[in-house]
Every structure is written in structure tokens, then in C-alpha cells.
Amino acid sequence: MPAEAWYGLFAPAKTPPEIIERLNQSVTKAVQSDAFRRLSVNEGLVMAAGRPEELDRYFLSEKSAGEK
């Protein structure tokens, strides 16, 4: 049976939007790097970087699914 887990990068509430954007750009660049690509192949991982709003939606859907 496959195992499933996910990770997200969160910042403190009221972090300025320009800092969130800078963090998001850095994470996206890292996930697209050769080192991360090798890691994903070697470990069988799927890595994705997206907009903060996407992570918010995913987190809330996972949270509500766990409450059922």
C-alpha cells in the first residue's frame, strides 16, 4: 500500500505579501532544480510548487476531510 504525505511552507500571520512572494519564488526555483528532480526520482516523490492560495485551498480541504 502506498504511503501519502504532503508538506507545505507556512509563514506567520501578517507576513507582508512581498515577503510571501519572495519565499514562493525561492521555493519554486528550488523545486525545479536538478537536486530536487534527482530527489524526486530517487525517492518516488512528486513535488509541486504553486501559489499560496492553492496551498490554502488544499490545506483546508485536507483539514475538512480529516474532520469527517
C-alpha positions in Angstrom: 0.0 0.0 0.0 1.5 3.4 -1.0 2.0 6.0 1.7 0.9 9.5 1.2 2.2 12.7 2.9 2.4 16.3 2.0 4.4 19.3 3.1 3.8 23.0 2.9 5.7 26.1 3.8 3.8 28.4 6.0 4.7 31.9 7.3 3.5 33.7 10.3 0.2 35.6 10.1 0.5 39.1 8.8 3.8 38.4 6.9 4.0 41.1 4.3 2.8 40.0 0.8 6.1 40.9 -0.8 7.9 38.5 1.6 5.4 35.7 0.8 6.0 36.3 -2.9 9.8 36.2 -2.5 9.5 33.0 -0.5 7.2 31.5 -3.1 9.7 32.4 -5.9 12.6 30.8 -4.0 10.7 27.6 -3.2 9.5 27.3 -6.9 13.1 27.7 -8.0 14.3 25.1 -5.6 11.7 22.6 -6.5 12.6 23.0 -10.2 16.3 22.5 -9.5 18.3 19.4 -10.6 18.8 18.4 -7.0 15.1 18.3 -6.3 14.5 16.5 -9.5 17.0 13.8 -8.6 15.5 13.5 -5.2 12.0 13.1 -6.6 13.2 10.3 -8.9 15.3 8.5 -6.3 12.6 8.7 -3.6 9.5 8.4 -5.8 8.3 11.8 -4.7 6.0 14.2 -6.5 7.0 17.8 -5.8 5.0 20.8 -6.8 5.3 24.4 -6.2 2.3 26.7 -6.6 0.6 29.9 -5.4 0.0 30.4 -1.7 -3.8 30.4 -2.4 -3.5 26.9 -3.8 -1.9 25.6 -0.6 -4.5 27.3 1.4 -7.3 25.5 -0.5 -5.5 22.2 -0.3 -4.8 22.5 3.4 -8.5 23.4 4.1 -9.7 20.5 2.0 -7.4 18.1 3.9 -8.4 19.5 7.2 -12.1 19.2 6.5 -11.6 15.6 5.1 -9.9 14.7 8.4 -12.8 16.0 10.4 -15.3 13.7 8.8 
